[in-house]
Amino acid sequence: MEYYEDIEVGDVIEYGSKTVTKAEIIEFATKFDPQPFHLDEEAAKESLFGGLAASGWHTASICMRLLVDGVLSEQASQGAAGVDELRWKRPVRPGDTLSIEVEVLSKEPDPNDPTRGRMRSRLTGFNQDDEAVISWVGLGMVERREPAEE
């Protein structure tokens, strides 16, 4: 298990992959983001995407799953206070295979809780052509191995 003390600013972890199917794109959109360019190939051709594209929220969900499986499952994570700078950089299409890269940007002790630290990290999701499709800055909380003295 990796604790706050084990994490260094500048650390980079790469993980993935998940291939996205047309059926998954339509299923997610039907439930959560029913816009025509996520649901219907013909309507999507007429959109600014020029073809069926996954919801940005679907892309974020896939990357979150990769983050949990590849990073947070090995870390004494205590959740997150949110995300900053969420950006959808390019459409995710049926057949795209996604992977992630996570870089630790900063860390500091939590001033309100001596049992954990705060960490800012940038997640970038890439397709099979190494093109960035999404990014965000996570505001993570990680358990300390040794609680800070108060």
C-alpha positions in Angstrom: 0.0 0.0 0.0 1.3 3.4 -0.9 0.8 6.2 1.7 1.1 10.0 1.5 4.7 9.8 2.5 5.5 7.4 -0.4 4.2 9.8 -3.1 6.6 12.3 -4.7 5.8 15.4 -6.7 6.6 14.5 -10.3 5.7 10.9 -10.0 4.0 9.6 -13.2 1.9 6.4 -13.5 0.6 5.1 -16.8 -2.2 2.5 -16.9 -4.9 1.1 -19.2 -6.4 0.0 -21.6 -10.2 -0.1 -22.3 -11.6 -0.3 -25.8 -14.9 1.6 -26.1 -17.7 -0.1 -28.1 -20.6 1.5 -30.1 -23.1 -0.3 -27.8 -21.4 1.1 -24.7 -21.5 4.6 -26.1 -25.2 4.4 -26.9 -26.1 2.6 -23.6 -24.3 5.3 -21.5 -25.9 8.1 -23.5 -29.3 6.6 -23.3 -29.1 6.6 -19.5 -27.2 9.7 -18.8 -26.5 12.1 -21.8 -29.2 11.5 -24.5 -28.0 13.9 -27.1 -28.3 12.9 -30.7 -24.5 12.8 -31.4 -24.1 10.2 -28.7 -27.1 8.1 -29.7 -27.6 8.1 -33.5 -25.0 7.6 -36.1 -26.9 9.5 -38.8 -27.6 12.5 -36.5 -24.0 12.4 -35.3 -22.8 12.8 -38.9 -24.5 16.1 -39.1 -23.1 17.3 -35.8 -19.8 19.1 -35.1 -18.4 15.7 -34.3 -19.0 14.3 -37.8 -19.8 10.9 -36.3 -20.9 9.0 -33.2 -18.9 10.2 -30.2 -19.0 9.1 -26.6 -20.3 11.5 -24.0 -17.6 13.4 -22.2 -19.1 12.0 -19.0 -18.7 8.5 -20.3 -15.1 9.2 -21.2 -14.5 10.6 -17.6 -16.2 7.5 -16.2 -13.9 5.1 -18.1 -10.8 7.1 -17.1 -12.1 7.0 -13.5 -12.3 3.2 -13.6 -8.8 3.0 -15.0 -7.6 5.3 -12.2 -9.2 3.2 -9.5 -7.9 -0.1 -11.0 -4.4 1.1 -11.8 -3.6 3.7 -9.2 -6.0 4.1 -6.3 -6.3 0.4 -5.6 -2.6 0.5 -4.7 -2.8 3.8 -2.7 -4.3 4.6 0.7 -6.8 6.8 -1.0 -9.4 8.5 1.1 -11.4 9.9 -1.9 -11.1 13.4 -3.3 -12.4 16.9 -2.7 -13.2 17.3 -6.4 -11.6 18.0 -9.7 -10.4 21.2 -11.4 -9.8 22.0 -15.0 -11.9 19.2 -16.5 -11.4 19.3 -20.3 -12.7 17.1 -23.1 -10.0 17.4 -25.7 -11.2 15.3 -28.6 -14.1 12.9 -29.3 -13.9 9.3 -28.2 -15.2 7.0 -31.0 -16.3 3.4 -31.2 -13.2 1.3 -31.3 -11.0 3.8 -29.5 -8.8 2.2 -26.8 -8.2 4.5 -23.8 -5.3 4.6 -21.3 -4.4 7.1 -18.6 -1.3 8.9 -17.3 -1.4 10.5 -13.8 1.2 13.0 -12.7 1.5 14.2 -9.2 1.6 18.0 -9.3 1.8 18.9 -5.6 1.2 17.6 -2.1 0.7 19.1 1.3 -0.4 17.9 4.8 -4.1 18.4 5.4 -4.4 21.3 7.8 -7.7 20.0 9.1 -6.8 16.3 9.5 -3.4 15.1 10.7 -4.1 11.6 9.5 -4.0 12.5 5.8 -2.4 14.6 3.1 -3.7 16.4 0.1 -2.5 15.8 -3.4 -3.1 17.5 -6.7 -2.6 15.2 -9.7 -3.2 15.7 -13.4 -4.9 12.8 -15.2 -4.7 12.7 -18.9 -6.6 10.1 -21.0 -5.2 9.0 -24.3 -6.6 7.1 -27.3 -4.7 4.4 -29.1 -3.0 7.1 -31.3 -1.5 8.7 -28.2 -3.8 11.7 -28.6 -5.2 13.3 -25.4 -8.9 12.9 -25.2 -9.6 14.2 -21.6 -7.7 15.8 -18.7 -8.5 16.9 -15.2 -6.7 17.9 -12.0 -7.8 15.6 -9.1 -7.8 16.9 -5.5 -7.0 13.7 -3.8 -6.8 12.8 -0.1 -4.3 10.1 1.0 -3.9 8.5 4.4 -0.6 9.2 6.2 1.4 6.3 7.5 2.4 8.4 10.5 -0.2 11.0 11.5 1.3 14.5 11.8 2.0 15.9 15.3 -0.4 18.5 16.3 
